[in-house]
Amino acid sequence: MNQANPTSKLRVAIVGSGSIAMTHLIAIHGNDGFELKALIDPSKAHADLLIDALTKEDPSAARPQYFETLSKALAVERFEVVVIATPSGIHVDLAIEAAEAGAHVLVEKPVDVSVPQARRLLHVADEVAQRGQVISVVSQHRFDPASRVVKNAVDEGTLGRLTSATASVAWWRTQDYYDSGSWRGTWELDGGGAVMNQGIHTVDLLLWMFGLPSEISAETALIAHERVDIEDVAVATFRFESGALATLHATTAAFPGLTVRLQVHGTRGSAVIDNDQLEYFASLAPGDDDPVGGDRVPNRAAELASGEDLGGQPKLPGWFPRAHARQYDDFLNAIRESREPGVTVSDALISVAAVRSIYLAATLGTRISFSDVLSGKYDHVVSQVGQRPPVNA
């Protein structure tokens, strides 16, 4: 097992050289606790493009070694950390291979494309934790300061009893985006469309703040794109175990692309996060139990943002990795402090189960019990959803 020396850099290998790999590469390069030693991808040309981009940005950066497969890399080199940034449908197999070699593992979202696969990694994560290894899954927006403000308010009861939420991921993806890789838009490797690939971050925030859902209903459609198997529009309703309700809207067919917006409402206050920024936060003062005149409760977003950047991802070159960088800080500290990471495999399993519940509800035309999906009752059905995708063209 690889023990972490608090004074030494951890040797890192990234598996995958697609678009998200550059985000990981920059986040690793900017963290003094890590040292990128290898880039692994079946295509050396793709890996070289990524490495060239790094050395162009920082000519002093050392070029990592290239390996065609993780197995070949592990056969000749030792890595304390392996980052999985491949197509989603092979995440778990690679993560388990890395963990069994003794590495700490960070998996890009989603953890994989199915609940059974996520459960496999959870079992392995529990086992290797006994040896001090950390496995985490990317859910970087949990580490955005704006998200932290709202989550803390939820935990402290500042917003009272949560009653409802509305979440919208109104993005645009061109047909070229889906045509750019044979795995994009497939159930086998992408695991779904607007919900699994784009909306899962917002699904995760809903679950983080509201807890487990009891039932989920949904509708999905494929409207604006061709030559894909998955949905580009989805709407869903969550009923949580607490009794709270939430609506989710996720699409890659909203030209020209708008922001991600999350509204959280409770009996004592409400909060709005838009484009990873805290846009609105208002709540009753402690001891004030009279909601009459609530329209006079001030918006405290600017006050809470005072002295702290609450942004998550400004749309500027070089800034995209900022949210990932925050999660890398947590991942490093979890390794050094021998503690659970801020996002566990269990968290990731719950998020994937919620997404699969949405697809099941839309495909079967009925409300889906979340506990049934999580426990495995629908495992045999889930594997068939991709063969009968809901399409309204």
GUNU-919228 format. One record per residue: residue number from 1; residue in one letter; y, x, z of N, C-alpha, C in turn. Coordinates in steps of 0.1 Angstrom, whole numbers. Atoms other than C-alpha are relative to their C-alpha. Layout:
REC     i   aa     n.v     n.u     n.w    ca.v    ca.u    ca.w     c.v     c.u     c.w
REC   NUM    A       Y       X       Z       Y       X       Z       Y       X       Z
...
***
This chain:
REC     i   aa     n.v     n.u     n.w    ca.v    ca.u    ca.w     c.v     c.u     c.w
REC     1    M     -12       8       0       0       0       0      12       9       0
REC     2    N     -12      -8       1      35      13      -9      10      -4      11
REC     3    Q     -10       1     -11      56      17      22      14       3      -5
REC     4    A     -14      -2       5      94      15      17       7      10      10
REC     5    N      -9      -9      -8     114      45      30      14      -4      -1
REC     6    P     -13       5       1     148      32      39      10       9      -7
REC     7    T      -9     -10       5     164      64      26      -3       4     -15
REC     8    S       4      -3      14     146      66      -8       1     -12      -9
REC     9    K       0      10      10     149      47     -40     -14      -5      -3
REC    10    L      13       6       3     120      24     -49      -1       1     -16
REC    11    R       3      -2      14     105      32     -83      -4     -14      -6
REC    12    V       1      13       6     107       1    -106      -5       0     -14
REC    13    A       4       2      14      89     -10    -137       3     -15      -4
REC    14    I      -3      13       5     101     -40    -157     -10      -3     -11
REC    15    V       9       4      10      75     -59    -177       7     -11      -9
REC    16    G      -7       9       9      91     -76    -207      14       5      -4
REC    17    S     -13      -6       5     121     -67    -229       8     -11      -7
REC    18    G      -8      11       6     135    -102    -238      14       0       6
REC    19    S     -14       1      -4     170    -114    -231       3       1      15
REC    20    I      -2       0     -14     166    -119    -194      -3      14       6
REC    21    A       3     -14      -5     153     -83    -190      12       8       2
REC    22    M     -13      -8      -1     188     -69    -196       7      -4      13
REC    23    T      -6       4     -13     200     -89    -166      -6       8      11
REC    24    H       8      -8     -11     173     -73    -144       4      15      -1
REC    25    L      -3     -14       2     180     -39    -159      13       4       6
REC    26    I     -13      -3      -5     217     -40    -151       0      -2      15
REC    27    A       0       2     -15     211     -54    -116      -7      11       7
REC    28    I       7     -11      -5     186     -27    -109       8      13       0
REC    29    H      -8     -12       2     208       0    -123      12       1      10
REC    30    G     -12       1      -9     237     -12    -100      -4       0      15
REC    31    N       4       0     -14     216     -11     -68      -6      14       4
REC    32    D       3     -14      -5     213      22     -49     -15       1       5
REC    33    G      13       0      -6     179      11     -35     -11       1     -10
REC    34    F      10       0      11     161      10     -69       3      11     -10
REC    35    E      -1      -9      11     154      34     -97     -10      -4     -11
REC    36    L       8       5      11     142      21    -130      -8      12      -7
REC    37    K       9     -11       5     112      43    -141      -7      -4     -13
REC    38    A       8       4      11      94      22    -168       4     -13      -5
REC    39    L      -2      12       6      99      -5    -193     -13      -3      -8
REC    40    I      14       3       6      67     -23    -205       2     -12      -9
REC    41    D      -1      11       9      65     -44    -236      -9       3     -12
REC    42    P       8      -3      12      41     -48    -266       7       6     -11
REC    43    S      -8      -5      11      70     -40    -289       9      12       5
REC    44    K      -8     -11      -4      84      -5    -285      14      -1      -6
REC    45    A     -14       2       6     113     -14    -308       8      -9       9
REC    46    H      -7       8      -9     123     -42    -285       4       7      13
REC    47    A      -3      -7     -12     121     -20    -255      10      11      -2
REC    48    D     -10     -11       3     141       8    -272      14      -7      -1
REC    49    L     -13       6       1     169     -17    -280       6      -3      14
REC    50    L      -5       3     -13     171     -26    -243       4      13       7
REC    51    I      -4     -13      -6     171      10    -232      12       6      -6
REC    52    D     -12      -5       7     197      19    -258      12      -7       5
REC    53    A     -11       7      -5     219      -8    -245       5       5      14
REC    54    L      -3      -5     -13     217       6    -210       7      14      -1
REC    55    T      -6     -14       1     224      42    -220      14       0      -7
REC    56    K     -13       1       6     253      30    -242      10      -4      11
REC    57    E      -9       4     -10     268      13    -212       3      11      11
REC    58    D      -1     -11     -10     261      43    -189      -8      12      -6
REC    59    P       6     -11       6     254      75    -208      -8       9      10
REC    60    S       7      -8     -10     243      92    -176     -13      -6       5
REC    61    A      12       7      -5     215      67    -170     -13       7      -6
REC    62    A      12      -6       4     180      82    -172      -8     -10      -8
REC    63    R       8       9       8     158      67    -199     -14      -2       7
REC    64    P      13       3      -6     128      49    -184     -12       3     -10
REC    65    Q      12      -2       8      93      56    -197      -4     -13      -7
REC    66    Y       5      12       7      78      32    -223     -15      -1       1
REC    67    F      14       3       0      44      16    -219      -2     -13      -8
REC    68    E       3      12       7      28     -10    -241      -5     -11       9
REC    69    T       5      10      -9      10     -28    -213       2       4      15
REC    70    L      -1      -3     -14      12     -31    -175     -12       8       4
REC    71    S      12      -7      -4     -24     -19    -172       1      15      -4
REC    72    K      -1     -14       4     -16      13    -191      10       7       9
REC    73    A     -10      -6      -8      15      19    -170      -6       3      14
REC    74    L       6      -1     -13      -4      14    -137     -11      11       0
REC    75    A      11     -10       1     -32      38    -149       6      14       2
REC    76    V      -5     -13       0      -8      67    -150      12       2       9
REC    77    E     -12      -1      -8      22      59    -128      -2      -8      12
REC    78    R      -1       8     -12      29      46     -93      13      -6       1
REC    79    F     -13       7      -1      56      20     -89       0      -8      14
REC    80    E      -1       8     -12      68       5     -56       3     -14      -3
REC    81    V      -4      14       3      82     -25     -74      -3      -2     -15
REC    82    V       2       5      14      72     -44    -106       7     -13      -2
REC    83    V      -8      12       3      95     -70    -121      -6      -6     -12
REC    84    I       7       7      11      79     -96    -143      11      -9      -7
REC    85    A     -10       7       8     103    -108    -171      -5      -3     -14
REC    86    T       7       3      13      79    -119    -198       1     -15      -2
REC    87    P       1      15       2      73    -154    -213      -7      -6      12
REC    88    S       4       6     -13      67    -178    -184     -15      -1       2
REC    89    G      14       4      -1      31    -186    -192     -10      12       4
REC    90    I       9     -11      -4      18    -151    -183       6       7      12
REC    91    H      -6      -6     -12      39    -145    -152     -10       3      11
REC    92    V       9      -1     -12      12    -151    -126     -11      11      -2
REC    93    D      10     -10       3     -15    -130    -143       5      14       2
REC    94    L      -6     -13      -1       8    -100    -145       5       3      15
REC    95    A      -4      -2     -14      22    -105    -110     -12       3       9
REC    96    I      12      -3      -8     -13    -105     -95      -5      14      -3
REC    97    E       4     -13       4     -22     -74    -115       9      11       8
REC    98    A      -9     -10      -6       9     -56    -101      -2       0      16
REC    99    A       2       1     -15       3     -69     -65     -13       7       4
REC   100    E      13      -7      -4     -33     -57     -65       0      15      -2
REC   101    A      -2     -14       2     -21     -23     -76       9       6      12
REC   102    G      -8      -4     -12       0     -22     -43      15      -1      -1
REC   103    A     -14       1       2      34     -30     -57       6     -13       6
REC   104    H      -8      12      -3      61     -54     -44       3      -6     -14
REC   105    V      -1       7      13      67     -80     -71      12     -10       0
REC   106    L     -10      10       2      97     -99     -83      -2      -7     -14
REC   107    V       4       8      12      89    -127    -108      12      -8      -5
REC   108    E     -11       8       6     116    -142    -131      -5     -15       0
REC   109    K       3      14      -1     118    -180    -129      -5      -5     -14
REC   110    P       7       5     -11      98    -201    -133     -12       9       4
REC   111    V      11      -9      -5      69    -186    -113     -11       0     -11
REC   112    D       9       1      12      46    -198    -142       2     -14      -5
REC   113    V      -2      13       6      41    -230    -162      -9     -11       5
REC   114    S       8      10      -6      16    -248    -141      -1       1      15
REC   115    V       1       0     -14      10    -258    -105     -13       8       4
REC   116    P      12      -9      -4     -26    -242    -104       3      14      -1
REC   117    Q      -3     -14       1     -12    -209    -116       9       4      12
REC   118    A      -9      -3     -11      16    -210     -90      -8       1      13
REC   119    R       9      -1     -12     -11    -217     -63      -7      13       1
REC   120    R       7     -13       0     -30    -187     -74       8      11       6
REC   121    L      -9     -11      -5       0    -164     -68       3      -2      15
REC   122    L      -3       2     -14       7    -181     -35     -11       6       9
REC   123    H      11      -5      -7     -28    -172     -23       0      15       1
REC   124    V      -1     -15       0     -23    -136     -34      11       5       9
REC   125    A     -11      -4      -8      11    -134     -18      -3      -1      15
REC   126    D       4       0     -14      -3    -145      15      -9      11       4
REC   127    E       9     -11      -3     -30    -119      13       8      13       1
REC   128    V      -6     -14       1      -8     -89       3      11       1      11
REC   129    A     -10      -1     -10      19     -99      29      -6       6      13
REC   130    Q       7      -6     -11      -7     -88      55       1      16      -1
REC   131    R      -1     -14       2      -3     -53      40      15       4      -2
REC   132    G     -14      -4       1      35     -54      40       6      -2     -14
REC   133    Q      -5       2      14      39     -63       3       8     -13      -1
REC   134    V      -9      12       2      67     -87      -8      -2      -5     -14
REC   135    I      -1       6      14      64    -111     -37      11     -11       1
REC   136    S     -11      10       1      95    -131     -46       1      -5     -14
REC   137    V      -2       7      13     105    -154     -74      15      -2      -2
REC   138    V     -15       1       2     140    -154     -90       4     -15       1
REC   139    S      -7      12      -1     161    -183     -79      14       4       4
REC   140    Q     -12      -7      -4     194    -165     -79      11      -8       5
REC   141    H     -12       8      -4     217    -194     -74      -1      -4      15
REC   142    R       1       2     -15     204    -198     -38       9      11       7
REC   143    F      -8     -10      -6     224    -166     -32      15       0      -4
REC   144    D     -15       2       3     257    -178     -48       7      -4      13
REC   145    P      -8       3     -12     283    -179     -20       3     -15       1
REC   146    A      -3      14      -1     292    -215     -30     -13      -8       4
REC   147    S      12       7      -4     256    -226     -27      -3       2      15
REC   148    R       2      -3     -14     254    -209       7       9      -8       9
REC   149    V      -9       9      -8     284    -228      20      -5     -14       1
REC   150    V       5      14       0     269    -261      10     -13      -1       8
REC   151    K      13       0      -8     234    -252      24       3       1      15
REC   152    N      -3      -1     -14     249    -241      57       5     -13       6
REC   153    A      -5      12      -4     268    -273      59     -11     -11       2
REC   154    V      12       9      -1     236    -293      53      -7       3      13
REC   155    D       8      -4     -11     217    -273      79       7      -3      14
REC   156    E      -8       2     -12     245    -276     105       4     -15       2
REC   157    G      -3      15      -2     249    -314     100      15      -3      -4
REC   158    T     -14       2       3     285    -310      88       2     -12     -10
REC   159    L      -1      11      10     278    -334      59      -7     -13       5
REC   160    G       7      11      -5     259    -358      82     -13      -2      -6
REC   161    R      13       2       6     228    -374      70       2      -1     -16
REC   162    L      -1      -1      14     223    -366      33      -5     -14      -6
REC   163    T       3      13       6     223    -398      12      -4       1     -15
REC   164    S       3       0      15     223    -388     -25       6      13      -6
REC   165    A      -5     -11       8     230    -362     -51       0      -3     -15
REC   166    T       1       0      15     238    -360     -88       1      14      -5
REC   167    A       1     -14       5     229    -329    -108       0      -1     -15
REC   168    S       0       0      14     237    -322    -144       0      14      -6
REC   169    V       1     -12       7     227    -293    -166       2      -3     -15
REC   170    A      -3       5      14     245    -301    -199       3      12      -9
REC   171    W      -1     -12       8     239    -271    -221      -3      -3     -14
REC   172    W       3       0      15     236    -264    -258      -8      12      -4
REC   173    R       8     -11       6     209    -243    -275      -1      -3     -14
REC   174    T       1       2      14     209    -238    -312     -14       0      -4
REC   175    Q      13       0       5     179    -242    -334      -5      15      -1
REC   176    D       4     -14       1     180    -204    -339      -5       5      14
REC   177    Y       5      -4     -13     175    -200    -301     -15      -3       1
REC   178    Y      14       3      -1     142    -218    -303      -9       7     -11
REC   179    D       7      -7      11     132    -201    -336      -1      15       3
REC   180    S      -1     -15      -2     140    -166    -321     -13       6       5
REC   181    G      12      -5      -5     106    -163    -305     -11     -10      -1
REC   182    S      11      10       2      72    -179    -312      -4      -7      13
REC   183    W       4       6     -13      67    -186    -275      10     -11       4
REC   184    R     -10      10      -5     100    -206    -271      -3     -14      -5
REC   185    G       3      14       3      96    -243    -270     -14      -4       0
REC   186    T      14       3      -1      59    -242    -264      -4      -3      14
REC   187    W       5       3     -13      41    -257    -235      -8      11       6
REC   188    E       9     -11      -5      17    -228    -232       7      11       6
REC   189    L      -7     -12      -5      42    -201    -227      14      -3       6
REC   190    D     -13       4      -5      76    -218    -221      -2     -10      12
REC   191    G       3       9     -10      61    -245    -199       8     -13       0
REC   192    G      -9      11       1      86    -271    -210      13       4      -6
REC   193    G     -12      -2       7     121    -274    -223      12       1      10
REC   194    A     -12       0      -8     154    -283    -207      -1       0      15
REC   195    V       2       0     -14     140    -289    -173      -7      13       5
REC   196    M       7     -12      -5     115    -260    -169       8      12      -3
REC   197    N      -7     -13       4     136    -234    -187      14       1       5
REC   198    Q     -14       0      -4     172    -244    -179       2      -7      13
REC   199    G      -4       8     -12     172    -270    -152      -7       3      12
REC   200    I       8      -3     -12     147    -255    -128       9       6      11
REC   201    H      -9      -6     -11     175    -236    -110       7     -12       8
REC   202    T      -7      11      -7     193    -269    -102     -10      -8       7
REC   203    V      11       7      -7     160    -286     -93      -3       8      13
REC   204    D       3      -8     -12     154    -257     -69      11      -2      11
REC   205    L     -11       2      -9     189    -262     -53      -2     -14       7
REC   206    L       2      13      -6     182    -299     -48     -11       0      11
REC   207    L      11       0      -9     149    -292     -31       4       9      12
REC   208    W      -4      -9     -11     164    -264     -10       9      -7      10
REC   209    M      -9       7      -8     191    -287       3      -6     -14       6
REC   210    F       4      14      -4     173    -321       5     -15       0       5
REC   211    G      14       0      -5     137    -311      13     -10      -5     -11
REC   212    L      10       4       9     105    -324      -3       3     -14      -5
REC   213    P       0      13       5     106    -354     -26     -13      -8       3
REC   214    S      12       8      -1      82    -383     -21      -4      -5     -13
REC   215    E       3       5      13      84    -398     -56      10       4     -10
REC   216    I      -9      -4      12      98    -389     -90      -3      -8     -12
REC   217    S       1       7      13     104    -410    -121       9       7     -10
REC   218    A      -8      -7      10     117    -397    -154      -2      -5     -14
REC   219    E       1       2      14     123    -401    -191       4      13      -7
REC   220    T      -4     -12       7     124    -372    -216       0      -4     -15
REC   221    A       0       2      14     131    -369    -253       3      13      -7
REC   222    L      -3     -12       9     133    -344    -282       9      -6     -11
REC   223    I      -9       6       9     164    -353    -302       7       9     -10
REC   224    A      -9      -8       7     185    -324    -314      -7      13      -7
REC   225    H       6     -12       5     159    -297    -323     -13      -3      -7
REC   226    E      12       1       8     129    -292    -346      -9      12       3
REC   227    R      10     -10      -1      97    -272    -346      -2       5      15
REC   228    V       3      -3     -14      93    -273    -308      -8     -11       6
REC   229    D       9      10      -6      68    -291    -286       6      -7      12
REC   230    I      -5       4     -13      90    -297    -256      12      -9      -1
REC   231    E     -12       9      -1     120    -319    -245      13       8      -1
REC   232    D     -13      -5      -1     156    -312    -251      10      -9       8
REC   233    V      -7       9      -8     168    -341    -230      -9      -6      11
REC   234    A       8       6     -11     155    -353    -196      10      -6      10
REC   235    V      -7       6     -11     167    -376    -169     -11      -4      10
REC   236    A      10       2     -10     149    -380    -136       7      -6      13
REC   237    T      -4       5     -13     152    -398    -103      -9       5      11
REC   238    F       8      -5     -11     141    -382     -70       2     -10      12
REC   239    R       0       6     -13     133    -401     -38      -5      10      10
REC   240    F       5     -11      -9     131    -376     -10      -6      -6      13
REC   241    E       7       5     -12     110    -379      22      10      -5      10
REC   242    S     -10       4      -9     143    -383      41       5     -14      -3
REC   243    G      -5      12       5     151    -414      21      12       1     -10
REC   244    A     -11      -3       9     179    -398       1      -5      -1     -14
REC   245    L       2       1      14     181    -403     -36       8      10      -8
REC   246    A      -7     -10       8     191    -379     -64      -3      -3     -15
REC   247    T       2       1      15     195    -381    -102       2      14      -6
REC   248    L      -1     -13       7     189    -351    -125       1      -3     -15
REC   249    H      -2       0      14     202    -347    -160      -1      14      -5
REC   250    A       1     -13       6     191    -317    -180      -2      -1     -15
REC   251    T       1       0      15     196    -310    -217       5      13      -6
REC   252    T      -5     -11       9     200    -283    -243       5      -6     -13
REC   253    A      -5       7      12     214    -309    -267      14      -6       3
REC   254    A     -14       4      -3     250    -312    -253      10       9      -6
REC   255    F     -10      -9       6     272    -295    -278      14      -3       5
REC   256    P       3     -14       2     291    -273    -273      -6       7      12
REC   257    G       6      -6     -13     276    -268    -238      11      -2      11
REC   258    L      -9       1     -12     292    -278    -205      -5       7      12
REC   259    T       4      -7     -12     288    -266    -170     -11      -7       7
REC   260    V      10       6      -9     261    -271    -144       8      -5      12
REC   261    R      -8       6     -11     274    -295    -118     -10      -7      10
REC   262    L       8       6     -10     258    -305     -85       9      -6      11
REC   263    Q      -8       8     -10     273    -332     -62     -10      -4      11
REC   264    V       8       3     -11     259    -335     -27       8      -9      10
REC   265    H      -7       9      -7     268    -365      -6      -7      -4      13
REC   266    G       5       4     -13     263    -374      31       9     -10       7
REC   267    T      -8      10      -8     275    -398      58      12       6       6
REC   268    R     -12      -6      -6     301    -373      70       7       9      -9
REC   269    G      -8      -9       9     311    -354      39      -8       1     -13
REC   270    S       5      -2      13     305    -344       3       4      14      -5
REC   271    A      -3     -13       6     305    -312     -17      -4       0     -15
REC   272    V       3      -1      15     306    -303     -54       1      15      -4
REC   273    I       1     -13       6     295    -271     -70       0      -2     -15
REC   274    D      -1       1      15     306    -267    -107       1      14      -6
REC   275    N       0     -13       6     298    -237    -128      -1      11      11
REC   276    D       2     -10     -11     287    -219     -96      12       2       9
REC   277    Q     -12       0      -9     321    -225     -80       1     -12       9
REC   278    L      -2      11     -10     328    -245     -49      13      -8      -4
REC   279    E     -12       8       6     351    -272     -65       5     -10      11
REC   280    Y      -4      10     -10     351    -297     -36      -8       1      12
REC   281    F       7       0     -13     342    -298       1       9      -8       9
REC   282    A      -8       8     -10     354    -325      25     -10      -6      10
REC   283    S       9       5     -11     339    -336      58       9      -5      12
REC   284    L      -6       4     -12     348    -354      90       1      11      10
REC   285    A      -2     -10     -11     361    -332     118     -10      -3      11
REC   286    P       9       2     -12     337    -326     147       6     -10      10
REC   287    G      -5      10      -9     340    -355     171       6     -12      -6
REC   288    D      -6      11       7     355    -378     145     -11      -8      -6
REC   289    D      11       8       5     330    -406     140       5     -12      -7
REC   290    D      -5      11       7     353    -430     122       3       3     -14
REC   291    P      -2      -3      14     349    -428      85      12      -8      -7
REC   292    V     -11       7       6     378    -452      79      11       9      -3
REC   293    G     -10     -10       4     405    -435      60      -5      13      -6
REC   294    G       6     -12       5     381    -411      45       7       6     -12
REC   295    D      -7      -5      12     402    -408      14      11      10       4
REC   296    R     -10      -9      -5     426    -388      36      -6      13       5
REC   297    V       7     -13      -4     400    -361      44       3      10     -10
REC   298    P      -4     -10      10     413    -329      27     -12       7      -6
REC   299    N      10      -9       7     394    -309       2       2      14       5
REC   300    R      -1     -13      -6     386    -277      20      -6      12      -8
REC   301    A       6     -10       9     371    -258     -10       8      13       0
REC   302    A      -8     -12       0     400    -234     -12       0       7      13
REC   303    E       0      -6     -13     400    -228      25     -13       8       2
REC   304    L      13      -6      -2     363    -220      25      -2      12     -10
REC   305    A       1     -11       9     368    -198      -5       9      12       3
REC   306    S     -10     -10      -3     396    -179      11      -6      13       4
REC   307    G       5     -13      -4     389    -142      12     -14       3      -5
REC   308    E      14      -2       5     355    -146      -6      -1      -6     -13
REC   309    D       2       5      14     346    -149     -42     -12      -9       0
REC   310    L      11       9      -1     325    -180     -44      -7      -3     -14
REC   311    G       6       1      13     317    -176     -81     -14       5      -1
REC   312    G      14      -5       2     282    -171     -93      -2       8     -13
REC   313    Q       2      -6      13     283    -163    -130      11      -2     -10
REC   314    P     -11       1      11     316    -158    -149      -6       3     -13
REC   315    K       5      -2      14     309    -160    -186       6      12      -7
REC   316    L      -6     -13       5     320    -124    -192     -11      10      -2
REC   317    P      10     -11       2     300     -95    -206       0       9      12
REC   318    G       2      -9     -12     286     -73    -178       0      -7      13
REC   319    W      -1       7     -13     291    -100    -151     -12      -9       2
REC   320    F      11       9      -1     260    -121    -159     -10       3      11
REC   321    P      10      -4     -10     238    -101    -135       4      -2      14
REC   322    R      -5       1     -13     259    -108    -105      -8      -8      10
REC   323    A       9       8      -9     238    -136     -91     -14       7       2
REC   324    H      13      -8      -2     206    -116     -98       2      11       9
REC   325    A      -3     -12      -8     222     -86     -81      -1      -4      15
REC   326    R       0       5     -14     226    -107     -49     -15      -2       4
REC   327    Q      14       2      -4     189    -116     -50      -7      13       1
REC   328    Y       6     -13      -1     180     -80     -56       3       6      14
REC   329    D      -3      -5     -13     198     -71     -24      -9      -6      11
REC   330    D       9       6      -9     178     -97      -5     -15       5      -1
REC   331    F      14      -5       2     145     -85     -21      -1      14       6
REC   332    L       1     -13      -6     153     -49     -11       0      -1      15
REC   333    N       0       1     -15     161     -59      25     -13      -6       5
REC   334    A      13       6      -4     129     -80      27     -10      11       0
REC   335    I      10     -11       0     109     -49      17       2       9      12
REC   336    R      -3     -10     -10     127     -26      41      -1      -6      14
REC   337    E       1       6     -13     127     -51      70     -13      -6       3
REC   338    S      14       6      -1      91     -63      64       1     -15       4
REC   339    R      -2      14      -3     102     -99      63      -2      -8     -13
REC   340    E       1       9      12      99    -129      39      13       2      -8
REC   341    P     -12       0       8     123    -128      10       7     -14       1
REC   342    G      -8      13       0     150    -155       6      -7     -10      -9
REC   343    V       7      10       8     129    -171     -21     -15       4       0
REC   344    T      14      -3      -1      91    -172     -15      -8      -6     -11
REC   345    V       9       6      10      62    -180     -38      -2     -15       3
REC   346    S       1      14      -4      59    -212     -18      11      -9      -5
REC   347    D     -12       7       5      94    -222     -27      -1      -2     -15
REC   348    A       1       0      15      87    -214     -64     -11     -10      -4
REC   349    L      10      10       3      55    -235     -63       5     -14       1
REC   350    I      -6      13      -2      74    -265     -49       9      -4     -12
REC   351    S      -9       3      11     100    -262     -77      -8      -3     -13
REC   352    V       9       3      12      73    -260    -105      -7     -13       2
REC   353    A       7      13      -2      55    -290     -89      10     -11      -3
REC   354    A     -10      11       3      87    -310     -91       3      -1     -15
REC   355    V      -2       1      14      93    -301    -127     -12      -6      -7
REC   356    R      12       6       6      57    -309    -136      -1     -15       4
REC   357    S       0      14      -4      61    -342    -117       9      -8     -10
REC   358    I      -9       6       9      90    -350    -140      -7      -2     -14
REC   359    Y       7       1      13      69    -343    -171     -11     -11       1
REC   360    L      11      10      -2      40    -364    -157       6     -14       0
REC   361    A      -6      13      -1      63    -393    -149       4      -5     -13
REC   362    A      -5       4      14      78    -393    -184     -12      -3      -9
REC   363    T      11       1       9      45    -389    -201      -9     -12       3
REC   364    L       9      11      -4      25    -414    -181       7     -13       2
REC   365    G      -8      12      -1      54    -439    -178      -1      -6      14
REC   366    T       1       6     -13      51    -443    -140       6      10      10
REC   367    R      -4      -9     -11      64    -430    -107     -11       9       4
REC   368    I      11     -10      -4      46    -399     -96       2       4      15
REC   369    S       0      -5     -14      38    -390     -60       0      15       0
REC   370    F      -1     -14       0      50    -355     -54     -11       7       8
REC   371    S      11      -6      -8      24    -348     -27     -13       1      -8
REC   372    D      12       0       8      -3    -357     -52       0      12     -10
REC   373    V      -1     -12       9      10    -331     -77      -2      13       7
REC   374    L       1     -12      -7      14    -305     -51     -14       3       5
REC   375    S      14      -2      -6     -21    -310     -36     -11       2     -11
REC   376    G      10      -3      10     -38    -308     -70      -6     -13      -7
REC   377    K       7      12       5     -47    -345     -77       2      -1     -16
REC   378    Y      -3       1      15     -30    -342    -112      -3      12      -8
REC   379    D       1     -13       7     -41    -307    -121      -7      -2     -13
REC   380    H       7       2      13     -65    -320    -148       9      -7     -10
REC   381    V      -9       8       9     -38    -343    -162      12       9      -4
REC   382    V     -11      -9       3     -10    -317    -160      -4       9     -12
REC   383    S       4      -9      11     -30    -295    -184       0      -7     -13
REC   384    Q       0       8      13     -29    -323    -210      14      -5      -4
REC   385    V     -14       5       3       8    -331    -208       5       6     -12
REC   386    G      -5      -8      12      16    -304    -233      -6      -4     -13
REC   387    Q       7       5      13      -8    -319    -258       6     -13      -4
REC   388    R      -6      13       4      10    -352    -257      14      -1       5
REC   389    P     -14       0      -5      47    -344    -253       7     -13      -3
REC   390    P      -8      12       3      71    -373    -249      11       3     -10
REC   391    V      -9      -3      11      91    -374    -281       6     -13      -5
REC   392    N      -7      12       6     118    -400    -292       9       6     -10
REC   393    A      -9      -6      10     132    -387    -324       6     -11      -9
***
